Amino acid sequence: MHTFKKIDIITRNITNKIFKKYNYNFIIINEKWEDIVGKQLYKVSSPLNISRDKVLTVGVKNNYIVDFQYSMPTINNNLQKILKNQINLKIKIRQLQ
């Protein structure tokens, strides 16, 4: 019985590995992406990464880039609400096929 580990130690080790690979804010953004961009843009876009320079790179299908750019003020406001004004991200759009 001494070889068993407590569940909180196991889960902490797993989550630490995930958080080292991905920024915690990026995980929140992925989980709340539909709330951030809305149903229409959710289907044609996805967050790709957050750089060290606090730039959120978003992949957007090429037919919807103009719509995404037009919605940027709303998206920025929603990001601030979701992240509780902890971080101010710039958004960079990458075209997807």
C-alpha positions as CSV (number, residue, x, y, z in Angstrom):
1,M,0.0,0.0,0.0
2,H,2.9,2.4,0.4
3,T,3.5,2.5,-3.4
4,F,0.3,4.3,-4.1
5,K,0.4,8.1,-4.5
6,K,-2.2,10.5,-3.4
7,I,-4.4,11.7,-6.3
8,D,-3.6,15.4,-5.7
9,I,0.1,14.7,-6.2
10,I,-0.6,12.8,-9.4
11,T,-2.9,15.5,-10.8
12,R,-0.4,18.2,-9.9
13,N,2.3,16.5,-11.8
14,I,0.1,16.1,-14.9
15,T,-1.1,19.7,-14.8
16,N,2.4,21.1,-14.2
17,K,3.5,19.4,-17.4
18,I,0.6,20.8,-19.4
19,F,1.1,24.3,-18.0
20,K,4.8,24.2,-18.9
21,K,3.9,23.4,-22.4
22,Y,1.0,25.8,-22.8
23,N,0.3,29.1,-21.2
24,Y,-2.6,28.9,-18.7
25,N,-4.3,31.9,-20.4
26,F,-4.0,30.0,-23.7
27,I,-5.9,27.1,-22.1
28,I,-8.6,29.4,-20.9
29,I,-8.9,31.0,-24.3
30,N,-9.2,27.6,-26.0
31,E,-12.0,26.5,-23.5
32,K,-13.9,29.8,-24.0
33,W,-13.2,30.4,-27.7
34,E,-16.9,30.3,-28.7
35,D,-17.8,32.9,-26.0
36,I,-14.9,35.1,-27.2
37,V,-15.6,35.2,-30.9
38,G,-19.2,34.1,-31.3
39,K,-20.8,31.1,-33.0
40,Q,-20.2,32.2,-36.6
41,L,-16.4,32.9,-36.2
42,Y,-16.0,29.9,-33.8
43,K,-16.6,27.6,-36.8
44,V,-13.9,29.3,-39.0
45,S,-11.2,30.3,-36.5
46,S,-9.1,28.9,-33.7
47,P,-6.4,30.2,-31.3
48,L,-3.0,28.8,-32.3
49,N,-0.6,30.2,-29.6
50,I,0.4,33.0,-27.4
51,S,3.9,34.4,-27.9
52,R,6.2,35.7,-25.2
53,D,5.5,39.2,-26.5
54,K,1.8,38.7,-25.6
55,V,0.6,38.2,-29.1
56,L,-2.3,35.8,-29.6
57,T,-2.0,34.1,-33.0
58,V,-5.4,33.1,-34.4
59,G,-6.0,30.9,-37.4
60,V,-8.9,32.1,-39.6
61,K,-10.2,30.6,-42.8
62,N,-9.3,33.0,-45.7
63,N,-12.9,33.8,-46.6
64,Y,-13.6,35.1,-43.1
65,I,-10.5,37.2,-42.4
66,V,-12.4,40.5,-43.1
67,D,-15.2,39.5,-40.8
68,F,-12.8,38.6,-38.1
69,Q,-10.9,41.9,-38.5
70,Y,-14.3,43.8,-38.3
71,S,-15.1,41.9,-35.1
72,M,-11.7,42.6,-33.4
73,P,-13.0,45.3,-31.0
74,T,-15.7,42.9,-29.7
75,I,-13.2,40.0,-29.5
76,N,-10.7,42.1,-27.6
77,N,-13.4,43.2,-25.1
78,N,-14.5,39.5,-24.7
79,L,-10.9,38.5,-24.2
80,Q,-10.4,41.1,-21.4
81,K,-13.6,39.8,-19.7
82,I,-12.6,36.2,-19.9
83,L,-9.0,36.9,-18.7
84,K,-10.3,39.4,-16.1
85,N,-8.0,42.1,-17.4
86,Q,-4.9,40.1,-16.2
87,I,-3.1,40.4,-19.6
88,N,-3.5,42.6,-22.6
89,L,-3.0,40.6,-25.8
90,K,-2.5,41.8,-29.3
91,I,-4.1,39.6,-32.0
92,K,-2.3,38.4,-35.1
93,I,-4.3,36.7,-37.8
94,R,-2.9,33.7,-39.7
95,Q,-4.7,32.6,-42.8
96,L,-5.9,29.0,-42.9
97,Q,-6.9,27.1,-46.0
